Each structure stands twice: as C-alpha cells, then as structure tokens.
Amino acid sequence: MQEQKSKWVKFGAIFAILIMVGSAVLVGLLLTDSGSNKTTEFLLSDTPGTQTNFTFKNAIDGSKYLPEGVLGITIRTIYSNDTVDQGLKQDFPGIEADKLMTASYSAGRIDYFSLRNESNASVTINGKPQYDVYEGHNILFLGPSHRLVAGNPLILVTFLNYADNSLAKRAVDVLSGKSLGSTDLSDILSYADDVAVFYEITVFKANDGSNYSKYYQRSSEFIDMTTLELAFQIESIVLQPNAEMKADIYALSENATGDNKITIIEEGNALKAYIDSSDVTEFIQDRDALYEIVSVHTRQSAA
C-alpha cells in the first residue's frame, strides 16, 4: 500500500515554489568549533534556554506560528521508515517526527518538525555547540546558512544569504509573542476543511500575472465507512480564478474519469473542487488533469 500511496500523492514539479517547499530538509552539516576536532552527539533537549512547545494540526492553525511574509506552506504526514523519516534520522539520530511543516520565504525557508512523545533527537557536532541567544531561546548554529531552534516542534531555518540570518530570529519573535503569526494565506485557508488526517497539504501564492491569486490542495486517503474500502480524495481551492480558469475546471468535472466524482463549489472569491475516487488509477488521471489546468494558468517565473 505504501508503494501505491507514493504513486498518487507526489505533486509534480509544476511550480518553482513547490520545488522549494516540497522537499525534506536534510542538512548534512556539522556544528563546528575551530578549537576542537572532537565529534560528539549532542542531545537537543539539552539545549539551554526556552524550548519550543506547540502543536499544529494543519495549515489553518500552523500558519499562526509562522512569521509574516510566507509565500507558501507544505505540511506532510511522516510515516515510519518513509523517505522523509529515514533522512531525518540520518541528520537527527533518535528523532521521531510525525509531521513536517515547511514555510518558504524570499529569504529562505523554515521547517517545523512535529515530534512524537518522548522523542530524543540529537545532532552530531564538532566541539562545543555555538548559540545565538535571542528572546530566551538559544539558536544553534548549523553552518553559515542554517540555524536550529530546539524543542517540539524542532525548527530548522535555512536562509539564502548567510549575511542575512534574521529569519531564525523572526521565527522566535512569533514564539515569544513579540510579533504576530502570519496572515499571508489566511484568506484562502478560511475556505479549507479543518481536518487533522491527511497525507499532504500545499498552499501558496501564485506568481504575478497568473489567472488566480492563491492555491490550496489537500490529499488524503481513508477507509470509506459505507463500503469499507480504501478511498482517495483531493480538496483543492483556487482563490480569485478568472473566467477561463473556472471554465477549464468545470469542464474537468463534467468529464470525470470512470467512476470518479468531481464536485465544484463556488463560495465568495474561491472555487473549491473535490476529487473523490475508490480507484487509484482513475484518481491519478483526474488529479494530473487538475495539476495541468493549474499549471497552464500559472505564469511561469523567468529562468
């Protein structure tokens, strides 16, 4: 079933922002201290100062913990021994994470790893840990372009310009109450189903000139309690679609593959579409057709 799942949940590399926010962050970097070459495994719970302590169910509440300026969010469920889980355990021995929320910014990205109870994540370091003490938190240095904030969730910050490392401090500002959480995607998230069980949620701002302003997608698989069979669903929301894009989505719903059911709901400035199926092959066809529609109506960024 895991193999079948991987076939339909992967989001195609249509948008540059999805490439940025959709991959797991596997640092592969060591904390360094020029005064020592001794390598040790540092338990992150031993980090002094205040540690993070909050939970996020989905993108609706998760966005409240992000600093302003977010361009897109991806939240995925981490399954035991999947590729994300395996990669995490290489970088953070002992970690047990169940969700990963990635937020992209013009200056970089922030990854929030929601840990299961009694997770004992650690990181391999050379010498002594180095910190930037800020608002009661000790922000660990992980190379020139990476910072780590310990706790649950574990927060990994990657910034594009190592001279501008303010992104980690902006994340801490929200945790400490110094600044409010992001409202950048609140308008489209207000239309989303408030669910806790899903494989992946993706929401992002469209490029300038696109035929819509923002896009949201949730992919799920579940047991249909009527038939007791496995069922698949995509919930997609397009904010402020133009007439041409709306027409293409309606045409898709009228020509659903096989026994697939595509339901369209218009509410305010949003067009909401559900694809429901009990056949993974048929589901993939309409899922890919929807992706193609969104791609066609997305203005591609200049290379």
N, C-alpha and C positions, 0 to 999 in steps of 0.2 A: 504493500500500500504506500510505503514511503516513496518508492520509485514512481508510482502513479501520481502521487501528490506533486512531485517535483516537476512533472511534465506540464501541469496546468497552472501552477502558481507563479512561475517565473515571469516577471514583467519584462517584455522586450526592451532593448536599449533604444527606445524611440527618442527620449528626451535626455539632453545632457545632464539636467538636474537629477534625473533618476539614476544615472550612472554614478553621480556623486553621492546620493543619499542611500542608494540601494545595496551597497556592498558592506560587508562586515569590516570593522576596523581592526586590523591585526598589526600591531605596532612593530614588533620585532626589533625594538630599540632598547638599549640598556641605560639605566641611570648611571651617570659617571661621576667620579670624584678623582681629580687629577692626582691626588695624594695617595691613592691606593689602587692596586690591581686585584684586590681580593674580591671574588664574586660570592655573593650571598643571596639567599632567597628571603625577601622582606615581606612579612605578613601585613597586608594593607590595613587590617584592623588595628595595627599598632601605630598607625599614623596619629601624631598628637593633634590636639585641637578639635574643633567641631567636625563631625562627620555628617554626611547627607542622611536623611531619613524621611523618605516619602515614597509613595507608590503611584503608578499611573496605569489606568485601565486601558485606555485607548488614546487616540489623537485629541479627542474632545477635552479630556482633563489633562493629558500630557502636555499640551501646548501651554498650559498655565505655568509650567515650571521652566519655560524657555525664555531667554532674553529676547527683546524686540529685534526685528529685522530678519526674522526667519523667512527663507524663500521656499522651503519645502520640508516635509516630515515623512519619514518612513518608520513604521512600527511593525516588527515581525515577532511572531512567537518562535522561541528557540526550543527545538525538540532535542531530547537526549541523543547525543552522538551524531547529530546532523553536521553539515559542514561548518556552520557558524559555531556550534558548540565545540567542535574539535579545534578550530582555530583559536577560540578564546582560551581554551585550556593550555594551548601552547604558550600563549603570551602571559596568561594569568593562572598559573598552576593552582588547583584547588577550587577554581570558580565554579559556581552552579547558577547559571542565569536562565531565566525563563522568558524574558522579553528584551528586545533591543529597540530603543527609540533613537533615531538619527535625525538631527536637525541641520540643515545646510544654511550657510550664510555667505555673503560676498567675501568675508574674510576667512572662511574656513568651515569647520563642521564640529558638532558636539554629539557624542554618543553616550547614551544613558543605558547602562546595563542593569536591569532589574534582577536582583539576586533572590534565590530561594532561601528559606530559613537556614541558618547555620552555615552559610557559605563562607569558606575560609580562603578567599582569593589572595594570592601573593604575586610578587613580581621579582624577577632576578635583577640584581643591581651590582654595580662595581663600586666598592667603597661604601660611603655613608649616603643615605638619602639627602637630597637637596630640596629645600622648600621655598616657596614664596608665601609668607604669612599674610593673609588678607581676610578681613571681616571674620576673624576667629577660625578660619579654615587654613590648613596647611596644604597648599597646592604643590604637588610633587612635580619635579622636572623629569620629563621623559624625552631627552634630546632637545635640540633647539626649537622644534616646531610642535612639540607635544607636551601637554600638561595633564595631570591626573588628580581628581578630587575623590578622596576615599569615602566609603560609606555605602549605603543602599538607597538609591542606585549608585553604582560606580560610574563616575563621569570622566570620559576621555575627551580632551579637547585637541583638535588639530587645526592649526592656523597656517594660512598660505604664505604669509610674510612673517618670518621669525622675529623681525624687528617690532611687529605689532602683536603683542601677546595679550591684548586686553580681552579677548573673547572668553578666556577662563574666568577672569575677574567679573565679567558681565554675567556669566552663569551663576557665580557665587552671589552677586548682588540680588538676584531673584530669590535664592535660597535664604538669604539673610533678611529679606524683606526691605532691602534698600531700594529696590525697584520692582515694578510690577511685571508679571509674566506677559508673554507675547499675546497680542490680539491680531496679529497679521493675517491669520487664517480663520478667525472667529466667524466671519460671515458665512463661509461655505460649511464650516463644521457645525453650524447651527441647524443645518438640514440633515446631518448624518445620524444614522441609527446609533444609539448609545449602547453598544454591545461590548462584551468582555472576551468572547471566544471568537477567534479569527486566526487566519494564517498570516495575513499581511494587510496593512493599511498604508496607503500612499496619498499624500495631499500636497499640492504645490501651486505656486503662482505660474501662470503661463507667460511665455515670452511676449514682449511688446509686439503688437501687430497681429496677434493670434485672434481667432474667431471666438474666443471666450476669455475669461479673466482668471479662473482658477479651476482645478480639477481634483476630485476626490475618488478614491477607489478602495473598497474593502473586499478581500477574497476570503471565502470561508468554505469549509466542508463540514458536514454534520450528518447525523442519523435522522432521517425523516421518520417521525414517530407514528405516522399513518401507515407507511409501507415497511418500516424498519430497515430501509435500505439507505446506502450512502447517497447523499445529495450534495450538489455543488451550487455555490451562489456567488455572484459578484454584485455589489452595490456600488454604482458609480453616480457621481454628481458633477454636473457641469454648471459653473456659475457664469451667468450672462452670455449664453451661447447666442450667436447670431442666427438668422433665419435659415441660412444654408446648412449650418451645422445641425440645427434641430431637425431639419428635413432628412438629413442623412441618418440620424439616429432613429427617427420614426420609420424610415424605410427598412432599417435593420430589424426593427421589432415586428414589422409586417411580413418579413421573410425569414423568420427564425428557423434554424436548422433542426430537422427532425422533430422530436417532442420537446425541444427547449421552449421555455416560456419567458418572453421578454416583456416586462411591464414598465410603462413610461408614466411618470408623474411630474406635472409642472406645478411648481409652488414658488410664488414670488419671482425672484430673479434666477431661480435654479430649475434645471431639468434633471430629474432623477430617473435612473434606469436600473432595473434589476434583471439579471440573467439567472434563471433557475433551471437546473438540469439534474437528471439522475444518470446521465451517460457522459463519461469524461471526454470521449472523443468528440461528440456533438457539442459539448460545452466549450471545448478548446476552439472549435471553428468560430463560434459567435464571439467568444472572448477576443480572439485575434482580430475579428472583423471590427469590433468596437475599438480596439487599440489602433487599428488602421484609420478609422474615422478621426480619432483624436489627433493622430499624427498628421493627417492631411490638413487639419485645421489649426495646427500649431506652426507658427512662424519659426523656422529653424534659425538658431543663432549663427552668426558668421563664424567661419572656422578661424 
